[in-house]
Amino acid sequence: MKPVLKTAKSISILGISSSLLLLATLLPSANALESSVVSTVEVESPKTASIVEAESVAALFNDEDLSATASGAIFSTQLALVSAVSRQVELARTPMGAKRVAKSILFDEYGFPEKEYKCLNQLWTKESNWNYKSRNKRSGAHGIPQALPASKMNVVSTDWRTNPVTQIRWGLRYISIRYETPCKAWAKSKRSNWY
C-alpha cells in the first residue's frame, strides 16, 4: 500500500471514530442516564498529511477488513448502536410503533409482565393516544405520558419535544418511581383522572 494512501486511510478512520465517539457520549441521555457526560476529543493530524480523493468511501477500506481490527470492531459496534437507536426513534413516531417500543423497554429493561403492558396501553391511550406531539392546551402537559410540566423530561434528554423514545423512557421512569408499576398508575388515573 502506498504511504500517502495509508496515511489518508488512517486519518479517515480516525475522523470517523472520533465522530462516533462524540456521538456515543451524547447517547447516554437517550438511554435515561441522568448525569450529563462531557468529553473532549483532541486529534492531532500529521504535518505531512494530504487529502486523497477516493472514488468512494469503500475505496478507503477495501484492502482491510475493519472488523478484524480493534478500532474497526469499535467503529462497527458504535455504528450499529447509532443505527438501532435511530430505527427505534423513527418507529416510535407512530402510535403503533410507540406501543412496540414501550412494550420492548417495559419487558427488557423493567422486567414487567404482559399484564403491566396492558395497563400502560390503557393509561397512555387515555392520556395522549400514543401521540408524541400531543399537548394539552389548558395544562401544558406534553407527549405520550403527558408530562406536566413537560420540561421534567429533561432528566432523560433535552430532545423530549421531538423524540418519542425520550418521552417513553421518561414516562416509564416516572411510573416506576412514583407508582412502582403501570397497573398502579392506571388505577390512580381511573380514581382521580390524573396520575
Number of C-alpha atoms within 10 A of each C-alpha: 6 6 8 14 17 13 18 18 19 14 19 16 18 17 14 13 19 16 13 18 18 15 14 15 14 16 17 16 20 18 15 18 13 13 10 13 11 8 10 8 9 7 10 8 11 9 6 7 12 12 12 12 11 12 8 8 11 9 11 19 15 9 9 10 10 16 13 9 11 10 14 16 14 16 22 16 13 17 15 12 14 16 11 11 15 11 11 17 18 14 18 22 18 15 18 13 17 24 20 15 19 22 21 14 17 21 14 10 9 13 11 15 11 12 10 18 20 14 18 26 19 14 25 21 16 16 24 20 17 26 22 26 16 18 18 14 8 6 12 14 19 25 30 28 31 25 22 14 11 18 14 14 26 17 16 25 26 15 15 25 18 14 19 30 29 26 28 28 23 24 23 20 18 20 20 15 10 12 16 13 20 26 20 18 21 24 16 15 15 13 10 8 11 13 20
